[in-house]
Every structure is written in structure tokens, then in C-alpha cells.
Amino acid sequence: MGVGAACVAAYQLTFFAAVERTGVAAGTIVAIGSAPAFAGLLGWAVRGERPVRRWWPATALAVAGGALLVAGAGGEVDLDLLGVALALGAGASYAGYTVAAKSLLDALPPTAVMGLLFAGGAVLLSPLLLTEPLGWLGEPSGALAALHLGVLTVAAAYVLFGIGLRGVQVATAGTLTLAEPVTAAVLGVAVLDESLPPVAWLGAAVVLGGLLLVATPGRPGAAPRRARR
């Protein structure tokens, strides 16, 4: 639980610091793109979950599509070395949180696991309340934004993530989270009336192809077992 809470806190610090130094495009590509690779390696090393064969090409496909999508959306790219290192730290933190959550799910329900990990992460980040301005929380728009972030993007999203994580490998869960940039792009077009160039739509299609491949049940090429007589 301690490792998972530390990873939750570390992700917040490293991801936003990376975005500040490298821009949204580069920071998002490196952080989200590296998380599945770290998840696969950590799940294998810590839990002995060797990724299935289709995970490797599916993850490569989804990461490449995510890079096309984010870069094609027009974000500024600035390859600051410290920013890239912070983004890699964010990807590793997310993978560490996923492995810790998977281990806790062996004994606890998803709501309890997510509550423990995010409450622990909040406690570790609480000293920032003494240094950051909080006046915006007193305004109606600020309070609604905080409520939306807390209820929908954290509580609901991660309880669903925990329920799904119970039934799949850590590596598979890490790759499936690459649906996030596709969802963000679609919402940007539908809700914010944004427009995306063809290369971004191509990237979204490539990501979906990778996700469909990794979500396909069974092991391609595996011979069926013979029925016992």
C-alpha cells in the first residue's frame, strides 16, 4: 500500500513538471507511451506475469498511434532532457501504482484498494496545501471543477480501472490505458468544437487497432487442448 500511494503522489509531481518543461505533446507522449512498457516489465519482474505474445506488437502499435495523435493535434514539442526524464518517471510511477494495485486486489475489493492508494497519495501531497494558492476553490467554477475532478476523473475512473485490473495482466491494463488520448481527442472535437488534422485521426485509428489486438481473447497460434477421454 505504501509503494502504491507513493507512486500515486510521484505521478502527479513528475507528470505536471514534465509538461511544464517539455510542453503537453512531448510530456504526454513520453509519459503515457512509456507506462505500458514499464508496466509489462514490472508485472513480469514483481508478479511473474509474462506478457502474452500479442502484447508486444499491440503495445508498439498503440504507442506509435498515440504519438501520431498527440503530435498531430498541434502540441508544442520541446525535448528538454530533464522534462523527458520527468515524463519517464511519470510513466514508471503509473506502472508501479498498477502493480501495487494488482497485488492489493488479490485481497481487497477495488473500491477499498483505490480509496487506500489515493488517500495515501493525498496525504503525501498534503504539504503542498501550505504553499499553493487555494482561493479558486471558494469560487463556484473552481468548486465545480474540483468536484468533477474528484468524483469523475479519480473516484469513478479508478474504481472502474480496479475492477478491470482484476481480470487482466498488469501489462495488458497498462496498454489499454492508451485509450485515454483517443478519448480526449474525441471529446475535444465533440464538446469543445476543436478540429484535428488527418494525421491525428490516423493516430487514433492506429491506437484503436493496437487496443483491439491486445484485448483479443486467446493466444494466437496456440494449439487447442485435446479433450480428455
Protein Blocks (a to p, Z undefined) as FASTA:
>chain_A
ZZmmmmmmmmmmmmmmmmmmnojklmmmmmmmmmmmmmmmmmmmmnopacdfklmmmmmm
mmmmmmmmmmmnopacdddfklmmmmmmmmmmmmmmmmmmmmmmmmpcfklmmmmmmmmm
mmmmmmmmmmpccklmmpmklmmmmmmmmmmmmmmmmmmmmmmmmmpcfklmmmmmmmmm
mmmmmmmmmmnopacdfklmmmmmmmmmmmmmmmpgcjehiacddddZZ
